[in-house]
Amino acid sequence: MGTKKSPGPFILVILLLAGVVVVVVYSGAGARMMGMGSMGRHHQGMMGGLPADYINERNPLPGTETVLQDGKRLYQVNCAVCHGDQGYGDGPTARNLVPPPANLYRVIRMPIARDDYLFWTISEGGKAFNSTMPAFKESLSEEDRWKVIHYLRQL
């Protein structure tokens, strides 16, 4: 009868890799590497729903050139410092933020990027998700927040 080889070294390698993954995931670098900064918001948007004040909100503004230009200007002034000029989450302050800013270029192409979800995100910011994203409902008018959403859709 043959003898089975001990899986000892294989198990040790697996455990070591699992340990590295745990350390990376629970460090700020893990959140940055894995793009997990907006996962809490995504989860609530997909599973828990949006707050009642935002459900089924639709952008009332036409996507005119003027609206897009205004949205671009507002984005550059209020959002680009964290999210970057193209929305990749690579603005000049991004590397210091944990969780990192969302990659809006990618998010805007996801099914969750409905008008109501984007309006909620911009309006309420990230405090509920331990993010430093400010709530813009006090500093930007509703119309300006909708202009930013029009601009995001063309990133």
N, CA, C and O of each residue as an XYZ file, in Angstrom:
620
protein
N       0.819     -1.175      0.000
C       0.000      0.000      0.000
C       0.868      1.245      0.000
O       1.908      1.290      0.657
N       0.426      2.271     -0.753
C       1.170      3.527     -0.816
C       0.812      4.425      0.367
O      -0.247      4.304      0.982
N       1.700      5.289      0.639
C       1.430      6.244      1.725
C       1.093      7.594      1.115
O       1.619      7.971      0.068
N       0.225      8.298      1.778
C      -0.147      9.644      1.320
C       0.878     10.641      1.821
O       1.405     10.522      2.927
N       1.146     11.626      0.978
C       2.065     12.692      1.380
C       1.335     13.685      2.275
O       0.144     13.938      2.096
N       2.031     14.219      3.200
C       1.472     15.209      4.111
C       1.225     16.521      3.372
O       2.100     17.005      2.655
N       0.044     17.091      3.545
C      -0.252     18.378      2.899
C       0.335     19.556      3.670
O       0.002     20.703      3.374
N       1.183     19.307      4.631
C       1.738     20.341      5.501
C       2.235     21.581      4.806
O       1.731     22.663      5.109
N       3.201     21.508      3.880
C       3.722     22.726      3.239
C       2.642     23.479      2.453
O       2.622     24.709      2.450
N       1.765     22.756      1.800
C       0.698     23.387      1.025
C      -0.236     24.171      1.954
O      -0.605     25.307      1.658
N      -0.609     23.563      3.060
C      -1.488     24.218      4.027
C      -0.806     25.466      4.595
O      -1.454     26.499      4.763
N       0.479     25.382      4.887
C       1.198     26.530      5.419
C       1.211     27.701      4.432
O       1.059     28.855      4.832
N       1.390     27.405      3.161
C       1.386     28.452      2.137
C       0.003     29.095      2.058
O      -0.107     30.319      1.981
N      -1.033     28.295      2.077
C      -2.409     28.825      2.021
C      -2.685     29.713      3.239
O      -3.242     30.802      3.098
N      -2.301     29.256      4.419
C      -2.519     30.053      5.624
C      -1.734     31.359      5.590
O      -2.238     32.402      6.007
N      -0.518     31.301      5.101
C       0.293     32.508      4.982
C      -0.354     33.506      4.026
O      -0.433     34.696      4.331
N      -0.815     33.028      2.875
C      -1.483     33.916      1.910
C      -2.763     34.500      2.494
O      -3.056     35.677      2.288
N      -3.523     33.692      3.217
C      -4.758     34.185      3.848
C      -4.427     35.283      4.848
O      -5.140     36.283      4.929
N      -3.356     35.105      5.609
C      -2.944     36.119      6.567
C      -2.572     37.423      5.895
O      -2.929     38.496      6.382
N      -1.860     37.345      4.784
C      -1.482     38.549      4.040
C      -2.733     39.258      3.531
O      -2.828     40.483      3.610
N      -3.682     38.502      3.016
C      -4.922     39.096      2.513
C      -5.649     39.821      3.640
O      -6.133     40.935      3.442
N      -5.735     39.208      4.817
C      -6.414     39.841      5.947
C      -5.722     41.147      6.320
O      -6.393     42.155      6.547
N      -4.411     41.147      6.387
C      -3.678     42.368      6.737
C      -3.918     43.455      5.701
O      -4.143     44.610      6.064
N      -3.875     43.111      4.426
C      -4.061     44.095      3.364
C      -5.477     44.642      3.373
O      -5.674     45.848      3.225
N      -6.464     43.775      3.543
C      -7.863     44.211      3.516
C      -8.171     45.145      4.675
O      -8.895     46.125      4.498
N      -7.638     44.862      5.854
C      -7.951     45.676      7.019
C      -7.032     46.878      7.208
O      -7.135     47.586      8.210
N      -6.152     47.107      6.268
C      -5.323     48.312      6.324
C      -5.861     49.315      5.321
O      -6.639     48.952      4.438
N      -5.461     50.561      5.443
C      -5.879     51.562      4.467
C      -5.423     51.200      3.072
O      -6.118     51.496      2.099
N      -4.254     50.556      2.952
C      -3.748     50.156      1.643
C      -4.686     49.150      1.003
O      -4.879     49.159     -0.213
N      -5.267     48.288      1.813
C      -6.193     47.294      1.270
C      -7.408     47.954      0.660
O      -7.850     47.581     -0.427
N      -7.945     48.928      1.356
C      -9.105     49.629      0.813
C      -8.738     50.322     -0.483
O      -9.512     50.301     -1.441
N      -7.559     50.940     -0.524
C      -7.122     51.627     -1.731
C      -6.889     50.651     -2.873
O      -7.320     50.890     -4.000
N      -6.196     49.536     -2.575
C      -5.871     48.569     -3.617
C      -7.117     47.930     -4.200
O      -7.177     47.663     -5.400
N      -8.101     47.687     -3.371
C      -9.272     46.951     -3.813
C     -10.412     47.860     -4.238
O     -11.463     47.368     -4.650
N     -10.235     49.173     -4.149
C     -11.291     50.086     -4.558
C     -12.546     49.960     -3.706
O     -13.654     50.098     -4.224
N     -12.396     49.698     -2.404
C     -13.530     49.418     -1.546
C     -14.139     50.658     -0.916
O     -15.058     50.534     -0.106
N     -13.671     51.826     -1.248
C     -14.123     53.026     -0.584
C     -15.610     53.275     -0.637
O     -16.161     53.811      0.325
N     -16.280     52.920     -1.694
C     -17.703     53.209     -1.827
C     -18.575     51.968     -1.694
O     -19.761     52.005     -2.023
N     -17.998     50.871     -1.216
C     -18.765     49.630     -1.143
C     -19.926     49.711     -0.159
O     -20.989     49.150     -0.426
N     -19.756     50.387      0.962
C     -20.856     50.525      1.913
C     -22.042     51.239      1.294
O     -23.189     50.829      1.472
N     -21.761     52.299      0.573
C     -22.833     53.042     -0.106
C     -23.491     52.183     -1.170
O     -24.716     52.160     -1.288
N     -22.674     51.474     -1.948
C     -23.229     50.601     -2.995
C     -24.128     49.548     -2.371
O     -25.221     49.278     -2.869
N     -23.660     48.954     -1.272
C     -24.450     47.914     -0.613
C     -25.786     48.475     -0.144
O     -26.827     47.856     -0.364
N     -25.768     49.633      0.496
C     -27.038     50.216      0.941
C     -27.924     50.543     -0.247
O     -29.127     50.281     -0.215
N     -27.345     51.109     -1.288
C     -28.133     51.455     -2.470
C     -28.764     50.248     -3.131
O     -29.888     50.324     -3.627
N     -28.049     49.136     -3.142
C     -28.553     47.929     -3.787
C     -29.469     47.118     -2.876
O     -30.488     46.595     -3.327
N     -29.113     47.011     -1.599
C     -29.834     46.117     -0.700
C     -30.798     46.844      0.235
O     -31.930     46.401      0.433
N     -30.363     47.926      0.792
C     -31.176     48.598      1.798
C     -32.048     49.694      1.233
O     -32.944     50.199      1.909
N     -31.793     50.053      0.025
C     -32.557     51.123     -0.584
C     -32.034     52.492     -0.203
O     -31.183     52.636      0.674
N     -32.551     53.466     -0.868
C     -32.172     54.851     -0.621
C     -33.109     55.455      0.418
O     -34.218     54.960      0.619
N     -32.669     56.518      1.075
C     -33.594     57.233      1.960
C     -34.809     57.712      1.165
O     -34.703     58.045     -0.016
N     -35.943     57.740      1.820
C     -37.217     58.052      1.151
C     -37.178     59.362      0.374
O     -37.820     59.482     -0.670
N     -36.433     60.345      0.873
C     -36.381     61.647      0.198
C     -35.747     61.584     -1.186
O     -35.902     62.516     -1.975
N     -35.038     60.505     -1.493
C     -34.292     60.426     -2.754
C     -34.837     59.383     -3.730
O     -34.490     59.405     -4.911
N     -35.673     58.486     -3.260
C     -36.166     57.402     -4.112
C     -36.876     57.970     -5.332
O     -37.726     58.853     -5.216
N     -36.517     57.457     -6.493
C     -37.118     57.792     -7.790
C     -36.906     59.238     -8.242
O     -37.609     59.715     -9.133
N     -35.947     59.938     -7.637
C     -35.630     61.287     -8.126
C     -35.068     61.165     -9.541
O     -34.286     60.258     -9.827
N     -35.463     62.068    -10.412
C     -34.964     62.086    -11.784
C     -34.434     63.476    -12.098
O     -34.953     64.484    -11.617
N     -33.399     63.506    -12.909
C     -32.782     64.780    -13.270
C     -33.780     65.605    -14.081
O     -34.172     65.202    -15.176
N     -34.188     66.752    -13.554
C     -35.169     67.579    -14.257
C     -34.554     68.479    -15.329
O     -35.277     69.113    -16.098
N     -33.233     68.536    -15.379
C     -32.578     69.452    -16.307
C     -32.307     68.789    -17.649
O     -31.992     67.600    -17.704
N     -32.426     69.543    -18.719
C     -32.041     69.009    -20.029
C     -30.519     68.944    -20.125
O     -29.817     69.737    -19.497
N     -30.024     68.020    -20.895
C     -28.577     67.867    -21.045
C     -28.002     68.800    -22.099
O     -27.319     68.357    -23.022
N     -28.275     70.072    -21.963
C     -27.795     71.051    -22.937
C     -26.304     71.314    -22.734
O     -25.729     70.949    -21.709
N     -25.701     71.942    -23.710
C     -24.287     72.297    -23.624
C     -24.022     73.237    -22.444
O     -22.996     73.119    -21.773
N     -24.929     74.154    -22.196
C     -24.777     75.076    -21.067
C     -24.806     74.324    -19.742
O     -23.988     74.591    -18.861
N     -25.737     73.391    -19.593
C     -25.837     72.591    -18.368
C     -24.563     71.764    -18.185
O     -24.030     71.684    -17.078
N     -24.077     71.153    -19.259
C     -22.851     70.355    -19.176
C     -21.638     71.211    -18.803
O     -20.805     70.792    -17.999
N     -21.541     72.380    -19.371
C     -20.417     73.272    -19.044
C     -20.488     73.743    -17.589
O     -19.472     73.818    -16.899
N     -21.703     74.058    -17.137
C     -21.872     74.438    -15.729
C     -21.515     73.256    -14.826
O     -20.840     73.430    -13.811
N     -21.966     72.057    -15.195
C     -21.657     70.859    -14.411
C     -20.165     70.584    -14.363
O     -19.637     70.192    -13.322
N     -19.483     70.787    -15.480
C     -18.030     70.596    -15.516
C     -17.334     71.580    -14.582
O     -16.438     71.201    -13.827
N     -17.747     72.835    -14.635
C     -17.154     73.859    -13.770
C     -17.386     73.512    -12.297
O     -16.468     73.605    -11.482
N     -18.595     73.119    -11.966
C     -18.916     72.751    -10.580
C     -18.117     71.526    -10.133
O     -17.646     71.465     -8.998
N     -17.970     70.550    -11.035
C     -17.182     69.351    -10.722
C     -15.732     69.739    -10.466
O     -15.134     69.284     -9.490
N     -15.161     70.572    -11.327
C     -13.768     70.970    -11.167
C     -13.532     71.693     -9.839
O     -12.503     71.488     -9.194
N     -14.466     72.525     -9.436
C     -14.326     73.297     -8.203
C     -14.562     72.437     -6.958
O     -13.867     72.603     -5.956
N     -15.531     71.526     -7.011
C     -15.963     70.812     -5.814
C     -15.536     69.351     -5.715
O     -15.484     68.806     -4.613
N     -15.233     68.709     -6.825
C     -15.054     67.258     -6.818
C     -13.670     66.791     -7.268
O     -13.154     65.796     -6.758
N     -13.075     67.498     -8.212
C     -11.831     67.040     -8.839
C     -10.670     66.918     -7.862
O      -9.773     66.104     -8.080
N     -10.664     67.706     -6.791
C      -9.559     67.646     -5.838
C      -9.430     66.237     -5.241
O      -8.330     65.822     -4.876
N     -10.519     65.516     -5.142
C     -10.492     64.137     -4.634
C     -10.657     63.116     -5.763
O      -9.895     62.154     -5.853
N     -11.650     63.330     -6.616
C     -11.981     62.340     -7.647
C     -11.145     62.467     -8.912
O     -11.190     61.579     -9.763
N     -10.387     63.541     -9.057
C      -9.540     63.726    -10.228
C     -10.284     64.333    -11.392
O     -11.514     64.311    -11.435
N      -9.536     64.877    -12.336
C     -10.136     65.551    -13.491
C     -11.014     64.641    -14.332
O     -12.027     65.085    -14.873
N     -10.641     63.377    -14.451
C     -11.403     62.431    -15.264
C     -12.287     61.505    -14.433
O     -12.947     60.619    -14.976
N     -12.298     61.713    -13.107
C     -13.160     60.924    -12.234
C     -12.587     59.593    -11.791
O     -13.328     58.744    -11.294
N     -11.284     59.386    -11.957
C     -10.669     58.099    -11.620
C     -10.389     57.916    -10.128
O      -9.876     56.871     -9.725
N     -10.716     58.910     -9.304
C     -10.428     58.824     -7.873
C      -8.981     59.135     -7.562
O      -8.448     58.710     -6.537
N      -8.346     59.884     -8.457
C      -6.907     60.142     -8.336
C      -6.569     61.629     -8.223
O      -5.532     62.077     -8.713
N      -7.448     62.382     -7.578
C      -7.184     63.806     -7.396
C      -6.000     64.032     -6.468
O      -5.525     63.084     -5.844
N      -5.511     65.260     -6.363
C      -4.315     65.543     -5.573
C      -4.424     65.173     -4.091
O      -3.401     64.923     -3.455
N      -5.623     65.131     -3.528
C      -5.751     64.746     -2.112
C      -6.115     63.276     -1.928
O      -6.183     62.803     -0.794
N      -6.346     62.552     -3.002
C      -6.859     61.175     -2.925
C      -5.953     60.238     -2.144
O      -6.447     59.412     -1.376
N      -4.655     60.342     -2.316
C      -3.753     59.371     -1.681
C      -3.777     59.458     -0.161
O      -3.344     58.525      0.515
N      -4.271     60.552      0.383
C      -4.322     60.718      1.840
C      -5.668     60.319      2.439
O      -5.850     60.410      3.653
N      -6.604     59.882      1.614
C      -7.947     59.589      2.102
C      -8.184     58.090      2.252
O      -7.871     57.307      1.355
N      -8.739     57.705      3.391
C      -9.135     56.324      3.645
C     -10.547     56.369      4.207
O     -10.765     56.939      5.276
N     -11.505     55.781      3.509
C     -11.357     55.094      2.241
C     -11.068     56.078      1.109
O     -11.348     57.272      1.221
N     -10.511     55.563      0.033
C     -10.177     56.444     -1.092
C     -11.439     56.921     -1.814
O     -12.491     56.292     -1.697
N     -11.345     58.015     -2.551
C     -12.494     58.486     -3.322
C     -12.903     57.447     -4.362
O     -12.070     56.710     -4.890
N     -14.180     57.408     -4.639
C     -14.699     56.475     -5.646
C     -14.147     56.814     -7.020
O     -13.881     57.975     -7.330
N     -13.980     55.791     -7.833
C     -13.638     55.959     -9.238
C     -14.949     56.231     -9.966
O     -15.655     55.303    -10.360
N     -15.264     57.505    -10.141
C     -16.541     57.886    -10.740
C     -16.643     57.478    -12.202
O     -17.736     57.216    -12.706
N     -15.515     57.426    -12.873
C     -15.508     56.980    -14.269
C     -16.092     55.571    -14.366
O     -16.830     55.258    -15.300
N     -15.756     54.732    -13.396
C     -16.268     53.359    -13.379
C     -17.684     53.313    -12.808
O     -18.558     52.648    -13.365
N     -17.910     54.011    -11.709
C     -19.219     53.969    -11.039
C     -20.329     54.431    -11.973
O     -21.406     53.834    -11.999
N     -20.079     55.482    -12.735
C     -21.129     56.060    -13.579
C     -21.612     55.066    -14.646
O     -22.690     55.248    -15.213
N     -20.836     54.036    -14.919
C     -21.191     53.020    -15.916
C     -21.859     51.796    -15.293
O     -22.213     50.853    -16.001
N     -22.029     51.810    -13.996
C     -22.634     50.682    -13.291
C     -24.152     50.861    -13.217
O     -24.650     51.987    -13.242
N     -24.884     49.749    -13.126
C     -26.352     49.849    -13.030
C     -26.838     50.662    -11.839
O     -27.918     51.248    -11.898
N     -26.070     50.709    -10.767
C     -26.494     51.456     -9.586
C     -26.507     52.960     -9.814
O     -27.127     53.687     -9.038
N     -25.849     53.438    -10.839
C     -25.682     54.884    -11.060
C     -26.943     55.524    -11.635
O     -26.905     56.214    -12.654
N     -28.051     55.277    -10.959
C     -29.309     55.923    -11.334
C     -29.286     57.367    -10.838
O     -28.483     57.722     -9.975
N     -30.150     58.176    -11.376
C     -30.218     59.572    -10.950
C     -30.419     59.697     -9.442
O     -29.746     60.492     -8.786
N     -31.349     58.908     -8.893
C     -31.633     59.039     -7.461
C     -30.430     58.663     -6.603
O     -30.164     59.312     -5.592
N     -29.705     57.626     -6.996
C     -28.521     57.196     -6.256
C     -27.428     58.284     -6.294
O     -26.833     58.605     -5.265
N     -27.177     58.833     -7.463
C     -26.155     59.874     -7.598
C     -26.546     61.142     -6.846
O     -25.708     61.771     -6.200
N     -27.823     61.516     -6.934
C     -28.279     62.715     -6.232
C     -28.159     62.529     -4.721
O     -27.748     63.452     -4.018
N     -28.511     61.353     -4.217
C     -28.360     61.034     -2.794
C     -26.892     61.111     -2.377
O     -26.560     61.700     -1.348
N     -26.017     60.511     -3.187
C     -24.593     60.475     -2.870
C     -24.010     61.882     -2.771
O     -23.316     62.206     -1.807
N     -24.289     62.699     -3.753
C     -23.760     64.061     -3.765
C     -24.379     64.893     -2.640
O     -23.684     65.665     -1.979
N     -25.657     64.736     -2.430
C     -26.355     65.530     -1.417
C     -25.902     65.204     -0.005
O     -25.639     66.112      0.784
N     -25.807     63.928      0.324
C     -25.548     63.501      1.704
C     -24.074     63.255      2.012
O     -23.694     63.212      3.182
N     -23.243     63.094      0.995
C     -21.829     62.856      1.244
C     -21.573     61.488      1.859
O     -22.398     60.581      1.750
N     -20.427     61.352      2.501
C     -20.012     60.033      2.963
C     -19.960     59.812      4.457
O     -19.459     58.779      4.900
N     -20.458     60.740      5.250
C     -20.351     60.611      6.708
C     -20.897     59.272      7.205
O     -20.275     58.641      8.060
N     -22.028     58.831      6.699
C     -22.644     57.571      7.137
C     -21.793     56.356      6.770
O     -22.024     55.261      7.283
N     -20.822     56.542      5.894
C     -19.994     55.431      5.432
C     -18.529     55.622      5.814
O     -17.633     55.038      5.204
N     -18.301     56.447      6.831
C     -16.948     56.739      7.321
C     -16.033     57.249      6.222
O     -14.848     56.917      6.178
N     -16.589     58.049      5.348
C     -15.850     58.668      4.259
C     -15.782     60.173      4.520
O     -16.662     60.738      5.170
N     -14.752     60.803      4.018
C     -14.616     62.244      4.205
C     -15.344     63.056      3.138
O     -15.263     64.284      3.138
N     -16.050     62.390      2.232
C     -16.784     63.146      1.218
C     -17.808     64.048      1.891
O     -18.644     63.574      2.660
N     -17.748     65.349      1.606
C     -18.701     66.269      2.237
C     -20.101     66.130      1.639
O     -20.269     65.697      0.499
N     -21.078     66.500      2.423
C     -22.461     66.590      1.932
C     -22.583     67.929      1.208
O     -22.219     68.970      1.755
N     -23.089     67.901     -0.002
C     -23.184     69.120     -0.792
C     -24.583     69.740     -0.793
O     -24.816     70.733     -1.482
N     -25.516     69.163     -0.027
C     -26.884     69.693     -0.049
C     -26.979     71.101      0.524
O     -27.921     71.831      0.219
N     -26.018     71.486      1.348
C     -26.031     72.840      1.921
C     -25.206     73.825      1.083
O     -25.461     75.029      1.109
N     -24.224     73.315      0.347
C     -23.331     74.228     -0.376
C     -23.633     74.330     -1.873
O     -23.213     75.290     -2.520
N     -24.345     73.368     -2.425
C     -24.743     73.423     -3.837
C     -26.267     73.356     -3.924
O     -26.901     72.568     -3.223
N     -26.834     74.168     -4.768
C     -28.289     74.114     -4.967
C     -28.668     72.780     -5.603
O     -27.810     72.075     -6.137
N     -29.941     72.439     -5.547
C     -30.413     71.217     -6.213
C     -30.045     71.264     -7.690
O     -29.560     70.282     -8.252
N     -30.279     72.407     -8.308
C     -29.983     72.545     -9.733
C     -28.501     72.285    -10.013
O     -28.161     71.613    -10.987
N     -27.627     72.812     -9.167
C     -26.194     72.599     -9.370
C     -25.816     71.131     -9.196
O     -24.971     70.621     -9.932
N     -26.433     70.442     -8.229
C     -26.149     69.009     -8.045
C     -26.590     68.218     -9.274
O     -25.907     67.280     -9.683
N     -27.722     68.589     -9.862
C     -28.174     67.913    -11.081
C     -27.240     68.218    -12.255
O     -27.014     67.354    -13.102
N     -26.709     69.409    -12.314
C     -25.750     69.753    -13.373
C     -24.497     68.881    -13.260
O     -23.979     68.401    -14.268
N     -24.019     68.680    -12.049
C     -22.858     67.814    -11.842
C     -23.164     66.391    -12.334
O     -22.315     65.745    -12.948
N     -24.368     65.917    -12.062
C     -24.750     64.564    -12.512
C     -24.749     64.489    -14.031
O     -24.282     63.502    -14.598
N     -25.257     65.500    -14.688
C     -25.195     65.510    -16.172
C     -23.741     65.430    -16.630
O     -23.416     64.681    -17.551
N     -22.874     66.198    -15.987
C     -21.459     66.177    -16.372
C     -20.848     64.799    -16.125
O     -20.112     64.293    -16.972
N     -21.140     64.187    -14.979
C     -20.597     62.857    -14.673
C     -20.972     61.837    -15.745
O     -20.172     60.964    -16.084
N     -22.162     61.947    -16.265
C     -22.642     60.970    -17.266
C     -21.849     61.036    -18.574
O     -21.895     60.101    -19.373
N     -21.140     62.108    -18.791
C     -20.353     62.192    -20.037
C     -18.861     61.968    -19.809
O     -18.066     62.125    -20.735
N     -18.462     61.596    -18.558
C     -17.046     61.292    -18.298
C     -16.578     60.154    -19.186
O     -15.416     59.754    -19.115
